[in-house]
Amino acid sequence: MPGPDTPVQGGVGPGGGWSRILAGVGVASALVAVILDQREARSAADQVWPAFVLVAGLLLVGLVADQDGLFAAVGHRLAELAPNPLALFAGAAAMVAVVTAVLNLDTSVVFVTPVLIYAARTRGQAEVPLLIGCLLLSNTGSLLLPGSNLTNLIVLGHFHLSGGQYLARMALPWAVSVLVTAGVVAILERRSMRPGEASTLPVESARPDPVRLGLGASAVIAVAVLMVVLRSPALPVAAIGIVAVSVRLWTRQVTIDKVDSVVGLPVLVGLFGVATALGTLGRAWSGPATLLAHLDSVGTAVVAAGASVLVNNLPAASILAARVPAHPFALLVGLDIGPNLFVTGSLAWILWWRTARASGSDPPVGRAIVLGLVTVPLAMAGALAMLAVTGSH
């Protein structure tokens, strides 16, 4: 089981030349937007910047929590206590859903994926169900709180909702979509949920270091409270992340290189620039707003899911929510669950693939796409039905 000193291979900064290219494209896009329409560009930037500040803070908190062994400890207990493979899958699904809701889906795929791989290996069973479940549930589970997904914050930029108010509207849709996704994966992967070849790693070497209930746990609890209570938790959460990581840097328990690999500033800058440019376009061009105004909740969710696959859910959120959407919660159902349809849907796919590869596993991309095609319509239908029950749209 990976402990606090396990190298973090992934983060929002996947590394390599393409991240610098993305940063350049983002900066250039934002500059063009400012030149063409400074007022609308400023409005678009005001809408999207909290999302990027928040996710940076959450990733920093996730790094400290991982260093304290919190994720590894939970995964190890699951592997020890689960009486059978199905119980292990259920516990892993619950872990992914909670981590995603509180610490963002990118944090989940980066820090939970290796834990689940090691949990499967220590049990001598197939990794595929846990790997696919981690990816699909990270996307689906990001419906619960504003900070669970960058797209949530971008869409909610038009509304004055606290985390608790948003939670009250999305708790049922989140619960149903998570249960549907987990249930479908469990049913379709039931044959692989059996003991496989023994792990190539000695079981003893997979034991985590003792968990440290200190800075990491305190930061997670503080973030969870702020995410529910505050309307704009971005700056407070970022401050917690910065303080926590600064303490670890001061005590030399973490390096600047590891922080950089987790946060991935070039990627965040690039995505911010692209989001600002598309938000500016959506304000100047009435096409997307007119389309959404003529759609019901189901049509809105379908369009959002399709747009996520075509251009990624973050740019899709920027352009579809540039003006106040008629059905914001249905829009989020499509933007958050829809990315499970294909690898282009969200950055989480790339982070999941890189993290799994770095952990010595072969991520089942093709199988994940097949299961995504099955789970997305069912999960979206369940979520939309619950929105209708609660009177939200």
N, C-alpha and C positions, 0 to 999 in steps of 0.2 A: 504494500500500500504506500503510495507516495507520501512522504512527510513534508515538513515545512521547508526542507532544503531542496526539494525536487525542482529542477529548473522549469521555469514557466516558458513553454514554447507556444506562442500564439499571441494572445492579447489582441487588442484592436490594431496593434501594429504588426501585421504579418511579416514585415521586413522585406528586404529586396528592393530592386529598382522600381517596381511598379508602385510602391507606396510613395516614393518621391515624385513619380510621374503624376499620381493622383493629387498630391499636394499642389503641384504646379498647375494642373488643370483647374483645381478648385480656386486657387488664388486668381488665375486668369479669368475664370468665369465670374467671380465676384467683382473684379475690376471692370469687366465689360458691363455688368449689371449696374454698377455705380455710375459709369459714364453715360449709359443710356437713360437711366431714371434714378437719380440719387434718392429721391423721397421714397419710392417704392422699394428700392434696395435696402434702405435703412429699416423700413417696416418689416421686410422679410427677415433681415438679420435679427431684429428684435424678437421675432417669433421663434426663431430656431436656436439662438445661442444658449438658452437655458438647458436644452436637451444635451448639448455637447459638454457643457460644464458639469452637468449632473452625471453623465456616464463616465467622465474622467474620474470624478470623486468616487463613484461606486466601484470602479476597477481598482482604485487605490485601496479602498476598504477591503475589497476581495483579496488583494495581494497580502495584506496584513493578516486577514483571517486565515488564508491558506498557509502562511508562514507559521501561524500558531497551531496548525494542525487540525483546525476545526472541521474542514471538509473530509480530510483523511480519517478522522476519528469516527465521523458519522458513517462513512463508507465501510470502515472496518467492522463497526458494530452490526451493520446490515449483513455483512458477509458471515459474521459469527452467529447471529441470532435467527436469520431467516431459515425456516424449516425446509424450504424447497425452493426451486428456481422461480416459481411464480410469486412467492412471497418476497424474494429478493427483488424481482422486477417491480412489484408494487411499492416496496420501500424506496427503491431508486427513483421511481416516478414521483413519489411524494417529495423526495429530496430535491429533485430537479425543479418541480413546480414551485416549491417554497423559495429556493435560492434565486430562481428567475424572478419571482414576484418582488422580492426584497432587494436584490442586488443587481438586477438587470440580466437579460438573456445572454449578453456577451460574457459577463462574469460567469454565468452558469456553464456555458460550453467550454470555456477555457479552464476552469478549476474543477468542475465536477466530472468531465469526461475522463480524465486519467484515473480518478478515484474509482469510477465504475468499471473501468478496464481491469484494474487491479483486483477489485472485488470479485469479478467473474473469474479471474485467473486463480485466485486463492480457493475458489469453490470448484475449480476444474470444469467450468461450464462455458457455454458459448457466449462470446461477447456481443454478438450482433444485436440481440434484442435490447440490451442495455444501451448500446451505442445509438441505435436508431431512436429509441425512446428518449434519450438525452437530447438529441437534436430536435425532434418533432415537438416534444413537450417544452423545450426552451422557447420556441416560437409561440406555441399555443398558450403557454403559461404566462406570457408577457402581457396579457390583457388586464391583469388584476389591479395594478397601481400605475399612476402616471409615469413614474420613473422606471417601470419594468421594461419599457421599450422607448427608444428615442421618438418613434412615430407618435406615441401617445402624447408626449409633451408638445410636439409640433402641432397636432390637431387641436389639442386643448388650449393652445395659445390664445384662441379667440374667446375662451370661456373662463369664468372666475369660479373654479371649483377647487376645493381642498382635496387632499388625498382621500380623506374619509368620505367626502361626498361622491367622488368618483368611484370609490370602492363599493359604496352602497348600490350604485347602478350596475357595476360590472361583476359583482361577486357571483351571482348565479350564472351568467353567461360564461365566466371563467371556469367555474366548477364543472359545468356540463361539458364544455369543450375539452377540458383536461381529461375528464373521465372517459369521454368518447374516444379521444386520441389514444389514451393509455389502453383502453379496452380493445380497440381495433388492433393495435400493435401486439397485444398479448394474445389475441385470438389467431391472428395470421402468423405469428412467430411461435406458436405453442410447440411445434415440433422441435424447434431449436432450443427451447427452454428445458434442456435436460443436460445432465453432466456430459461434457465432451472430453476431449483429450486433456490430460493433466497439464497444469500450468508449467511452463518452462522455467518459471521462477520458483525458488524454494519458498515455501510458505512463510518461514521465519523472516526472510528478507523483505516480505511484503508488509510486515507489521509496522505501523506508524510509530513515530516518536510520541511520548506522552503529550496530550493536548495541553496547551497553556491557556487557561481562562483568564485573560487579562485584557490587553489593549485591543486585540482583534475582536473578541466577543463584545466588549464594551462599544466599540465602533459600530458593529453590526446592529446591536440593540438600539443605539442612538439613531442610526440611519432609519431603521424600521419605524421608529416613533415619528421622526420628522417627515417621512414619506407619507404617513397617514394624516398627520395634523396640519401640515403647512400647505398653502396653495402654491408656493414657489420654493420648493426645497433645494433647488440647484446650488445656490451659494453656500448654505449651511452644510449640505452634504459634502460638497467639494472641500470646504474648510476642514471637516472631520477627516477626510481622506488625506489631505495635505499634512495635517498635524500628525496623524498616525504614521504616515510614511516618513515624515521628518524625524520623528522619534527613532524609528528604525535606522534611518540613515545616520543619525547622530551616534547611535550605539553600534554602528557598523554591522547590523544584522541583515541589511539589505543593501544592494548596490544601485547606483544610478542606472547602470545598464539594464538591470532587471526591471526597474521602474519604467524605463523607456520602452522595453519590450512589451510591457503590459499595457501601458497607456497608448503608445503609438501616436505621438503628436502629429507626424506628417499625415497620417490617415484621417485623423480628426479634423485637421485644418482643411484637407482636401474635400472631405464630405461636407464640412460647414460651408465652404465656398460654393460647391455645387448646389447644396440646399438653398442657399441665399439666392443664387442665380435663378433657380427654378421657381422659387417663391416670388421673385420679381416678375418672372414671365407670367405666372399665374395671376398676378395682380393686374398686369397690363393686358392680358388676353382673357377674354371672358369665356372661352370655349369650355374648359374643364368645369367651371362653376355652373354654366348653363346646362351641361350634360347632367351633372349631379342633381340640379334642381328639378329635373324631369324624371328622376328615378325614385323608386320607393326604397325601403331599407334593404331588401334583397338585391335589387339592382345595384345599389351603392356598394354593397359588400363585394359583389361579383366584379364590378369594375375595379375596385381597389385591389382585389386579389390579382386580377389580370395585369394591372399596372405594376404591381410589385414584381411580378415575374418578368415583365418587359424591361423595367428600368431600375429594379431594386426598391424595396419598400420605403427607404428613407427619401430618395428623390420623389417617389410617388406621393408620399405624404406632403412634401413641400409644395408640389404643384396642385394637388387635389384639395388641400386645405389652405391655399393662398387666400381664398375668400371664405367667409363663414359657411361651412357645409350644412345642408339641410338635415342630414342624418349622421351626426358626428360619431355616435357610438357604433352604428352599423359600418361606417367607414373604417373604424378601428378594427372591427372584426375581420374585415377583408385585408387590412394592412398587416395585422399581427398573425393571423392564422394562414392567410393566403401564401406567404413565402414558403410554406412547407411543400408547395407544388413542385418547385424546381430550385436548382442550386443558385440561380440568379436572384432569388426572392429576398434574401437578407444576408448581411455580412456574417451572421452566425454560421451559415453553411461553410464558409471558408475557414473560419476560426475552428470549427468542429473538426474539419478535415485535417488541418495542420496539427491540432492538438492530439488527435488520435494517432496520426503518423509519428509524431514526436514521442508518443508513448509506446511505440513499437507495435501498433495495431494497423490493420488494413481497413480503413473506414468503408463500409458497404454503401457507397453512394447510390448505385443503381437500385438496390433494394430500398433505400430510404426514399428515393423518388417514387417508386411504385407504391409504397405505403403512404406517402404523402398524397398521392393522387386519390387514394381511397379515403384517408382520414379527413382531408380538408373539406370536401362537401358535407360530410356528416357533422364534423365539429362546427362548421359555420352555421349549418342549419340549426343545430342545438343552441348555439349562442344567440342566434337571431330570434329563435322561439322564446328564449328567456328574456331577451330585451322586450319582446312584445308583452310578456307576462308582467314585467315590472313597469311597463309604460314608457320605457326609454327607446330611443331610436337613433 
